Amino acid sequence: MDITHATVPGSGTVHHYDTRRGDHIGVVVFDDGRRALMFYDRADADTASQVVELDDDEGDWVAELLHSRSLADRLAVVERRLAELTGKCS
């Protein structure tokens, strides 16, 4: 997936990408920590047809939902690997 990044002066950074199905999506990371999801109409790839603003905790929650495994599962894998590396396996 090709993701492009651009700085929006005074606002933050916008990340754009196209899904395999041809949808054009953007994520704006504002300087104050807010996030916005932007969905573009296929007929006009330059204008967002819908923008959804998310607070910090909402952005974290959506990111957690989009992960293939939960944070708890990923943390458990890291903890097991750390125990293996330090020889503290149970």
Phi and psi restraints in degrees (range 20) as a CNS / XPLOR table:
assign (resid 1 and name C) (resid 2 and name N)
       (resid 2 and name CA) (resid 2 and name C) 1.0 -96.5 20.0 2
assign (resid 2 and name N) (resid 2 and name CA)
       (resid 2 and name C) (resid 3 and name N) 1.0 116.0 20.0 2
assign (resid 2 and name C) (resid 3 and name N)
       (resid 3 and name CA) (resid 3 and name C) 1.0 -110.6 20.0 2
assign (resid 3 and name N) (resid 3 and name CA)
       (resid 3 and name C) (resid 4 and name N) 1.0 128.6 20.0 2
assign (resid 3 and name C) (resid 4 and name N)
       (resid 4 and name CA) (resid 4 and name C) 1.0 -104.6 20.0 2
assign (resid 4 and name N) (resid 4 and name CA)
       (resid 4 and name C) (resid 5 and name N) 1.0 148.9 20.0 2
assign (resid 4 and name C) (resid 5 and name N)
       (resid 5 and name CA) (resid 5 and name C) 1.0 -125.1 20.0 2
assign (resid 5 and name N) (resid 5 and name CA)
       (resid 5 and name C) (resid 6 and name N) 1.0 141.1 20.0 2
assign (resid 5 and name C) (resid 6 and name N)
       (resid 6 and name CA) (resid 6 and name C) 1.0 -145.3 20.0 2
assign (resid 6 and name N) (resid 6 and name CA)
       (resid 6 and name C) (resid 7 and name N) 1.0 139.7 20.0 2
assign (resid 6 and name C) (resid 7 and name N)
       (resid 7 and name CA) (resid 7 and name C) 1.0 -83.9 20.0 2
assign (resid 7 and name N) (resid 7 and name CA)
       (resid 7 and name C) (resid 8 and name N) 1.0 134.5 20.0 2
assign (resid 7 and name C) (resid 8 and name N)
       (resid 8 and name CA) (resid 8 and name C) 1.0 -106.8 20.0 2
assign (resid 8 and name N) (resid 8 and name CA)
       (resid 8 and name C) (resid 9 and name N) 1.0 102.7 20.0 2
assign (resid 8 and name C) (resid 9 and name N)
       (resid 9 and name CA) (resid 9 and name C) 1.0 -51.4 20.0 2
assign (resid 9 and name N) (resid 9 and name CA)
       (resid 9 and name C) (resid 10 and name N) 1.0 128.9 20.0 2
assign (resid 9 and name C) (resid 10 and name N)
       (resid 10 and name CA) (resid 10 and name C) 1.0 79.7 20.0 2
assign (resid 10 and name N) (resid 10 and name CA)
       (resid 10 and name C) (resid 11 and name N) 1.0 -2.6 20.0 2
assign (resid 10 and name C) (resid 11 and name N)
       (resid 11 and name CA) (resid 11 and name C) 1.0 -122.5 20.0 2
assign (resid 11 and name N) (resid 11 and name CA)
       (resid 11 and name C) (resid 12 and name N) 1.0 -53.2 20.0 2
assign (resid 11 and name C) (resid 12 and name N)
       (resid 12 and name CA) (resid 12 and name C) 1.0 157.1 20.0 2
assign (resid 12 and name N) (resid 12 and name CA)
       (resid 12 and name C) (resid 13 and name N) 1.0 -140.5 20.0 2
assign (resid 12 and name C) (resid 13 and name N)
       (resid 13 and name CA) (resid 13 and name C) 1.0 -129.2 20.0 2
assign (resid 13 and name N) (resid 13 and name CA)
       (resid 13 and name C) (resid 14 and name N) 1.0 139.8 20.0 2
assign (resid 13 and name C) (resid 14 and name N)
       (resid 14 and name CA) (resid 14 and name C) 1.0 -114.5 20.0 2
assign (resid 14 and name N) (resid 14 and name CA)
       (resid 14 and name C) (resid 15 and name N) 1.0 135.9 20.0 2
assign (resid 14 and name C) (resid 15 and name N)
       (resid 15 and name CA) (resid 15 and name C) 1.0 -117.0 20.0 2
assign (resid 15 and name N) (resid 15 and name CA)
       (resid 15 and name C) (resid 16 and name N) 1.0 124.6 20.0 2
assign (resid 15 and name C) (resid 16 and name N)
       (resid 16 and name CA) (resid 16 and name C) 1.0 -115.5 20.0 2
assign (resid 16 and name N) (resid 16 and name CA)
       (resid 16 and name C) (resid 17 and name N) 1.0 145.2 20.0 2
assign (resid 16 and name C) (resid 17 and name N)
       (resid 17 and name CA) (resid 17 and name C) 1.0 -156.2 20.0 2
assign (resid 17 and name N) (resid 17 and name CA)
       (resid 17 and name C) (resid 18 and name N) 1.0 159.0 20.0 2
assign (resid 17 and name C) (resid 18 and name N)
       (resid 18 and name CA) (resid 18 and name C) 1.0 -109.9 20.0 2
assign (resid 18 and name N) (resid 18 and name CA)
       (resid 18 and name C) (resid 19 and name N) 1.0 131.8 20.0 2
assign (resid 18 and name C) (resid 19 and name N)
       (resid 19 and name CA) (resid 19 and name C) 1.0 -76.1 20.0 2
assign (resid 19 and name N) (resid 19 and name CA)
       (resid 19 and name C) (resid 20 and name N) 1.0 167.5 20.0 2
assign (resid 19 and name C) (resid 20 and name N)
       (resid 20 and name CA) (resid 20 and name C) 1.0 -62.2 20.0 2
assign (resid 20 and name N) (resid 20 and name CA)
       (resid 20 and name C) (resid 21 and name N) 1.0 -24.9 20.0 2
assign (resid 20 and name C) (resid 21 and name N)
       (resid 21 and name CA) (resid 21 and name C) 1.0 -86.9 20.0 2
assign (resid 21 and name N) (resid 21 and name CA)
       (resid 21 and name C) (resid 22 and name N) 1.0 0.2 20.0 2
assign (resid 21 and name C) (resid 22 and name N)
       (resid 22 and name CA) (resid 22 and name C) 1.0 94.5 20.0 2
assign (resid 22 and name N) (resid 22 and name CA)
       (resid 22 and name C) (resid 23 and name N) 1.0 6.2 20.0 2
assign (resid 22 and name C) (resid 23 and name N)
       (resid 23 and name CA) (resid 23 and name C) 1.0 -80.5 20.0 2
assign (resid 23 and name N) (resid 23 and name CA)
       (resid 23 and name C) (resid 24 and name N) 1.0 139.8 20.0 2
assign (resid 23 and name C) (resid 24 and name N)
       (resid 24 and name CA) (resid 24 and name C) 1.0 -103.4 20.0 2
assign (resid 24 and name N) (resid 24 and name CA)
       (resid 24 and name C) (resid 25 and name N) 1.0 123.1 20.0 2
assign (resid 24 and name C) (resid 25 and name N)
       (resid 25 and name CA) (resid 25 and name C) 1.0 -129.4 20.0 2
assign (resid 25 and name N) (resid 25 and name CA)
       (resid 25 and name C) (resid 26 and name N) 1.0 146.1 20.0 2
assign (resid 25 and name C) (resid 26 and name N)
       (resid 26 and name CA) (resid 26 and name C) 1.0 -129.4 20.0 2
assign (resid 26 and name N) (resid 26 and name CA)
       (resid 26 and name C) (resid 27 and name N) 1.0 150.2 20.0 2
assign (resid 26 and name C) (resid 27 and name N)
       (resid 27 and name CA) (resid 27 and name C) 1.0 -128.1 20.0 2
assign (resid 27 and name N) (resid 27 and name CA)
       (resid 27 and name C) (resid 28 and name N) 1.0 121.7 20.0 2
assign (resid 27 and name C) (resid 28 and name N)
       (resid 28 and name CA) (resid 28 and name C) 1.0 -100.6 20.0 2
assign (resid 28 and name N) (resid 28 and name CA)
       (resid 28 and name C) (resid 29 and name N) 1.0 128.9 20.0 2
assign (resid 28 and name C) (resid 29 and name N)
       (resid 29 and name CA) (resid 29 and name C) 1.0 -108.8 20.0 2
assign (resid 29 and name N) (resid 29 and name CA)
       (resid 29 and name C) (resid 30 and name N) 1.0 105.3 20.0 2
assign (resid 29 and name C) (resid 30 and name N)
       (resid 30 and name CA) (resid 30 and name C) 1.0 -76.2 20.0 2
assign (resid 30 and name N) (resid 30 and name CA)
       (resid 30 and name C) (resid 31 and name N) 1.0 154.3 20.0 2
assign (resid 30 and name C) (resid 31 and name N)
       (resid 31 and name CA) (resid 31 and name C) 1.0 -59.5 20.0 2
assign (resid 31 and name N) (resid 31 and name CA)
       (resid 31 and name C) (resid 32 and name N) 1.0 -27.1 20.0 2
assign (resid 31 and name C) (resid 32 and name N)
       (resid 32 and name CA) (resid 32 and name C) 1.0 -88.7 20.0 2
assign (resid 32 and name N) (resid 32 and name CA)
       (resid 32 and name C) (resid 33 and name N) 1.0 6.2 20.0 2
assign (resid 32 and name C) (resid 33 and name N)
       (resid 33 and name CA) (resid 33 and name C) 1.0 99.9 20.0 2
assign (resid 33 and name N) (resid 33 and name CA)
       (resid 33 and name C) (resid 34 and name N) 1.0 -15.6 20.0 2
assign (resid 33 and name C) (resid 34 and name N)
       (resid 34 and name CA) (resid 34 and name C) 1.0 -66.8 20.0 2
assign (resid 34 and name N) (resid 34 and name CA)
       (resid 34 and name C) (resid 35 and name N) 1.0 160.9 20.0 2
assign (resid 34 and name C) (resid 35 and name N)
       (resid 35 and name CA) (resid 35 and name C) 1.0 -129.3 20.0 2
assign (resid 35 and name N) (resid 35 and name CA)
       (resid 35 and name C) (resid 36 and name N) 1.0 154.1 20.0 2
assign (resid 35 and name C) (resid 36 and name N)
       (resid 36 and name CA) (resid 36 and name C) 1.0 -138.2 20.0 2
assign (resid 36 and name N) (resid 36 and name CA)
       (resid 36 and name C) (resid 37 and name N) 1.0 134.3 20.0 2
assign (resid 36 and name C) (resid 37 and name N)
       (resid 37 and name CA) (resid 37 and name C) 1.0 -97.5 20.0 2
assign (resid 37 and name N) (resid 37 and name CA)
       (resid 37 and name C) (resid 38 and name N) 1.0 131.2 20.0 2
assign (resid 37 and name C) (resid 38 and name N)
       (resid 38 and name CA) (resid 38 and name C) 1.0 -120.6 20.0 2
assign (resid 38 and name N) (resid 38 and name CA)
       (resid 38 and name C) (resid 39 and name N) 1.0 130.4 20.0 2
assign (resid 38 and name C) (resid 39 and name N)
       (resid 39 and name CA) (resid 39 and name C) 1.0 -115.8 20.0 2
assign (resid 39 and name N) (resid 39 and name CA)
       (resid 39 and name C) (resid 40 and name N) 1.0 130.6 20.0 2
assign (resid 39 and name C) (resid 40 and name N)
       (resid 40 and name CA) (resid 40 and name C) 1.0 -107.0 20.0 2
assign (resid 40 and name N) (resid 40 and name CA)
       (resid 40 and name C) (resid 41 and name N) 1.0 146.2 20.0 2
assign (resid 40 and name C) (resid 41 and name N)
       (resid 41 and name CA) (resid 41 and name C) 1.0 -74.6 20.0 2
assign (resid 41 and name N) (resid 41 and name CA)
       (resid 41 and name C) (resid 42 and name N) 1.0 136.8 20.0 2
assign (resid 41 and name C) (resid 42 and name N)
       (resid 42 and name CA) (resid 42 and name C) 1.0 -61.7 20.0 2
assign (resid 42 and name N) (resid 42 and name CA)
       (resid 42 and name C) (resid 43 and name N) 1.0 -27.2 20.0 2
assign (resid 42 and name C) (resid 43 and name N)
       (resid 43 and name CA) (resid 43 and name C) 1.0 -77.8 20.0 2
assign (resid 43 and name N) (resid 43 and name CA)
       (resid 43 and name C) (resid 44 and name N) 1.0 -21.3 20.0 2
assign (resid 43 and name C) (resid 44 and name N)
       (resid 44 and name CA) (resid 44 and name C) 1.0 -140.3 20.0 2
assign (resid 44 and name N) (resid 44 and name CA)
       (resid 44 and name C) (resid 45 and name N) 1.0 89.5 20.0 2
assign (resid 44 and name C) (resid 45 and name N)
       (resid 45 and name CA) (resid 45 and name C) 1.0 -72.9 20.0 2
assign (resid 45 and name N) (resid 45 and name CA)
       (resid 45 and name C) (resid 46 and name N) 1.0 -2.9 20.0 2
assign (resid 45 and name C) (resid 46 and name N)
       (resid 46 and name CA) (resid 46 and name C) 1.0 -99.3 20.0 2
assign (resid 46 and name N) (resid 46 and name CA)
       (resid 46 and name C) (resid 47 and name N) 1.0 -10.8 20.0 2
assign (resid 46 and name C) (resid 47 and name N)
       (resid 47 and name CA) (resid 47 and name C) 1.0 -123.0 20.0 2
assign (resid 47 and name N) (resid 47 and name CA)
       (resid 47 and name C) (resid 48 and name N) 1.0 124.7 20.0 2
assign (resid 47 and name C) (resid 48 and name N)
       (resid 48 and name CA) (resid 48 and name C) 1.0 -70.4 20.0 2
assign (resid 48 and name N) (resid 48 and name CA)
       (resid 48 and name C) (resid 49 and name N) 1.0 127.4 20.0 2
assign (resid 48 and name C) (resid 49 and name N)
       (resid 49 and name CA) (resid 49 and name C) 1.0 -83.6 20.0 2
assign (resid 49 and name N) (resid 49 and name CA)
       (resid 49 and name C) (resid 50 and name N) 1.0 -21.6 20.0 2
assign (resid 49 and name C) (resid 50 and name N)
       (resid 50 and name CA) (resid 50 and name C) 1.0 -151.3 20.0 2
assign (resid 50 and name N) (resid 50 and name CA)
       (resid 50 and name C) (resid 51 and name N) 1.0 137.6 20.0 2
assign (resid 50 and name C) (resid 51 and name N)
       (resid 51 and name CA) (resid 51 and name C) 1.0 -126.8 20.0 2
assign (resid 51 and name N) (resid 51 and name CA)
       (resid 51 and name C) (resid 52 and name N) 1.0 129.0 20.0 2
assign (resid 51 and name C) (resid 52 and name N)
       (resid 52 and name CA) (resid 52 and name C) 1.0 -119.4 20.0 2
assign (resid 52 and name N) (resid 52 and name CA)
       (resid 52 and name C) (resid 53 and name N) 1.0 112.7 20.0 2
assign (resid 52 and name C) (resid 53 and name N)
       (resid 53 and name CA) (resid 53 and name C) 1.0 -87.9 20.0 2
assign (resid 53 and name N) (resid 53 and name CA)
       (resid 53 and name C) (resid 54 and name N) 1.0 139.2 20.0 2
assign (resid 53 and name C) (resid 54 and name N)
       (resid 54 and name CA) (resid 54 and name C) 1.0 -126.8 20.0 2
assign (resid 54 and name N) (resid 54 and name CA)
       (resid 54 and name C) (resid 55 and name N) 1.0 136.2 20.0 2
assign (resid 54 and name C) (resid 55 and name N)
       (resid 55 and name CA) (resid 55 and name C) 1.0 -72.9 20.0 2
assign (resid 55 and name N) (resid 55 and name CA)
       (resid 55 and name C) (resid 56 and name N) 1.0 172.1 20.0 2
assign (resid 55 and name C) (resid 56 and name N)
       (resid 56 and name CA) (resid 56 and name C) 1.0 -50.8 20.0 2
assign (resid 56 and name N) (resid 56 and name CA)
       (resid 56 and name C) (resid 57 and name N) 1.0 -52.4 20.0 2
assign (resid 56 and name C) (resid 57 and name N)
       (resid 57 and name CA) (resid 57 and name C) 1.0 -67.7 20.0 2
assign (resid 57 and name N) (resid 57 and name CA)
       (resid 57 and name C) (resid 58 and name N) 1.0 -33.6 20.0 2
assign (resid 57 and name C) (resid 58 and name N)
       (resid 58 and name CA) (resid 58 and name C) 1.0 -67.5 20.0 2
assign (resid 58 and name N) (resid 58 and name CA)
       (resid 58 and name C) (resid 59 and name N) 1.0 -40.5 20.0 2
assign (resid 58 and name C) (resid 59 and name N)
       (resid 59 and name CA) (resid 59 and name C) 1.0 -61.6 20.0 2
assign (resid 59 and name N) (resid 59 and name CA)
       (resid 59 and name C) (resid 60 and name N) 1.0 -42.4 20.0 2
assign (resid 59 and name C) (resid 60 and name N)
       (resid 60 and name CA) (resid 60 and name C) 1.0 -62.4 20.0 2
assign (resid 60 and name N) (resid 60 and name CA)
       (resid 60 and name C) (resid 61 and name N) 1.0 -41.7 20.0 2
assign (resid 60 and name C) (resid 61 and name N)
       (resid 61 and name CA) (resid 61 and name C) 1.0 -64.8 20.0 2
assign (resid 61 and name N) (resid 61 and name CA)
       (resid 61 and name C) (resid 62 and name N) 1.0 -44.9 20.0 2
assign (resid 61 and name C) (resid 62 and name N)
       (resid 62 and name CA) (resid 62 and name C) 1.0 -64.6 20.0 2
assign (resid 62 and name N) (resid 62 and name CA)
       (resid 62 and name C) (resid 63 and name N) 1.0 -41.8 20.0 2
assign (resid 62 and name C) (resid 63 and name N)
       (resid 63 and name CA) (resid 63 and name C) 1.0 -60.4 20.0 2
assign (resid 63 and name N) (resid 63 and name CA)
       (resid 63 and name C) (resid 64 and name N) 1.0 -41.4 20.0 2
assign (resid 63 and name C) (resid 64 and name N)
       (resid 64 and name CA) (resid 64 and name C) 1.0 -62.0 20.0 2
assign (resid 64 and name N) (resid 64 and name CA)
       (resid 64 and name C) (resid 65 and name N) 1.0 -41.3 20.0 2
assign (resid 64 and name C) (resid 65 and name N)
       (resid 65 and name CA) (resid 65 and name C) 1.0 -65.8 20.0 2
assign (resid 65 and name N) (resid 65 and name CA)
       (resid 65 and name C) (resid 66 and name N) 1.0 -32.4 20.0 2
assign (resid 65 and name C) (resid 66 and name N)
       (resid 66 and name CA) (resid 66 and name C) 1.0 -80.7 20.0 2
assign (resid 66 and name N) (resid 66 and name CA)
       (resid 66 and name C) (resid 67 and name N) 1.0 -16.3 20.0 2
assign (resid 66 and name C) (resid 67 and name N)
       (resid 67 and name CA) (resid 67 and name C) 1.0 -67.9 20.0 2
assign (resid 67 and name N) (resid 67 and name CA)
       (resid 67 and name C) (resid 68 and name N) 1.0 148.1 20.0 2
assign (resid 67 and name C) (resid 68 and name N)
       (resid 68 and name CA) (resid 68 and name C) 1.0 -72.2 20.0 2
assign (resid 68 and name N) (resid 68 and name CA)
       (resid 68 and name C) (resid 69 and name N) 1.0 -24.0 20.0 2
assign (resid 68 and name C) (resid 69 and name N)
       (resid 69 and name CA) (resid 69 and name C) 1.0 -132.9 20.0 2
assign (resid 69 and name N) (resid 69 and name CA)
       (resid 69 and name C) (resid 70 and name N) 1.0 150.8 20.0 2
assign (resid 69 and name C) (resid 70 and name N)
       (resid 70 and name CA) (resid 70 and name C) 1.0 -68.1 20.0 2
assign (resid 70 and name N) (resid 70 and name CA)
       (resid 70 and name C) (resid 71 and name N) 1.0 160.9 20.0 2
assign (resid 70 and name C) (resid 71 and name N)
       (resid 71 and name CA) (resid 71 and name C) 1.0 -58.9 20.0 2
assign (resid 71 and name N) (resid 71 and name CA)
       (resid 71 and name C) (resid 72 and name N) 1.0 -40.3 20.0 2
assign (resid 71 and name C) (resid 72 and name N)
       (resid 72 and name CA) (resid 72 and name C) 1.0 -61.7 20.0 2
assign (resid 72 and name N) (resid 72 and name CA)
       (resid 72 and name C) (resid 73 and name N) 1.0 -41.7 20.0 2
assign (resid 72 and name C) (resid 73 and name N)
       (resid 73 and name CA) (resid 73 and name C) 1.0 -66.0 20.0 2
assign (resid 73 and name N) (resid 73 and name CA)
       (resid 73 and name C) (resid 74 and name N) 1.0 -43.1 20.0 2
assign (resid 73 and name C) (resid 74 and name N)
       (resid 74 and name CA) (resid 74 and name C) 1.0 -65.9 20.0 2
assign (resid 74 and name N) (resid 74 and name CA)
       (resid 74 and name C) (resid 75 and name N) 1.0 -38.7 20.0 2
assign (resid 74 and name C) (resid 75 and name N)
       (resid 75 and name CA) (resid 75 and name C) 1.0 -65.3 20.0 2
assign (resid 75 and name N) (resid 75 and name CA)
       (resid 75 and name C) (resid 76 and name N) 1.0 -40.3 20.0 2
assign (resid 75 and name C) (resid 76 and name N)
       (resid 76 and name CA) (resid 76 and name C) 1.0 -61.3 20.0 2
assign (resid 76 and name N) (resid 76 and name CA)
       (resid 76 and name C) (resid 77 and name N) 1.0 -39.8 20.0 2
assign (resid 76 and name C) (resid 77 and name N)
       (resid 77 and name CA) (resid 77 and name C) 1.0 -63.2 20.0 2
assign (resid 77 and name N) (resid 77 and name CA)
       (resid 77 and name C) (resid 78 and name N) 1.0 -44.0 20.0 2
assign (resid 77 and name C) (resid 78 and name N)
       (resid 78 and name CA) (resid 78 and name C) 1.0 -63.6 20.0 2
assign (resid 78 and name N) (resid 78 and name CA)
       (resid 78 and name C) (resid 79 and name N) 1.0 -42.2 20.0 2
assign (resid 78 and name C) (resid 79 and name N)
       (resid 79 and name CA) (resid 79 and name C) 1.0 -63.6 20.0 2
assign (resid 79 and name N) (resid 79 and name CA)
       (resid 79 and name C) (resid 80 and name N) 1.0 -41.7 20.0 2
assign (resid 79 and name C) (resid 80 and name N)
       (resid 80 and name CA) (resid 80 and name C) 1.0 -63.1 20.0 2
assign (resid 80 and name N) (resid 80 and name CA)
       (resid 80 and name C) (resid 81 and name N) 1.0 -43.9 20.0 2
assign (resid 80 and name C) (resid 81 and name N)
       (resid 81 and name CA) (resid 81 and name C) 1.0 -64.8 20.0 2
assign (resid 81 and name N) (resid 81 and name CA)
       (resid 81 and name C) (resid 82 and name N) 1.0 -40.8 20.0 2
assign (resid 81 and name C) (resid 82 and name N)
       (resid 82 and name CA) (resid 82 and name C) 1.0 -63.1 20.0 2
assign (resid 82 and name N) (resid 82 and name CA)
       (resid 82 and name C) (resid 83 and name N) 1.0 -41.2 20.0 2
assign (resid 82 and name C) (resid 83 and name N)
       (resid 83 and name CA) (resid 83 and name C) 1.0 -63.2 20.0 2
assign (resid 83 and name N) (resid 83 and name CA)
       (resid 83 and name C) (resid 84 and name N) 1.0 -39.3 20.0 2
assign (resid 83 and name C) (resid 84 and name N)
       (resid 84 and name CA) (resid 84 and name C) 1.0 -64.0 20.0 2
assign (resid 84 and name N) (resid 84 and name CA)
       (resid 84 and name C) (resid 85 and name N) 1.0 -42.3 20.0 2
assign (resid 84 and name C) (resid 85 and name N)
       (resid 85 and name CA) (resid 85 and name C) 1.0 -69.5 20.0 2
assign (resid 85 and name N) (resid 85 and name CA)
       (resid 85 and name C) (resid 86 and name N) 1.0 -32.3 20.0 2
assign (resid 85 and name C) (resid 86 and name N)
       (resid 86 and name CA) (resid 86 and name C) 1.0 -93.0 20.0 2
assign (resid 86 and name N) (resid 86 and name CA)
       (resid 86 and name C) (resid 87 and name N) 1.0 -3.8 20.0 2
assign (resid 86 and name C) (resid 87 and name N)
       (resid 87 and name CA) (resid 87 and name C) 1.0 75.4 20.0 2
assign (resid 87 and name N) (resid 87 and name CA)
       (resid 87 and name C) (resid 88 and name N) 1.0 20.8 20.0 2
assign (resid 87 and name C) (resid 88 and name N)
       (resid 88 and name CA) (resid 88 and name C) 1.0 -106.1 20.0 2
assign (resid 88 and name N) (resid 88 and name CA)
       (resid 88 and name C) (resid 89 and name N) 1.0 37.3 20.0 2
assign (resid 88 and name C) (resid 89 and name N)
       (resid 89 and name CA) (resid 89 and name C) 1.0 -72.8 20.0 2
assign (resid 89 and name N) (resid 89 and name CA)
       (resid 89 and name C) (resid 90 and name N) 1.0 144.3 20.0 2
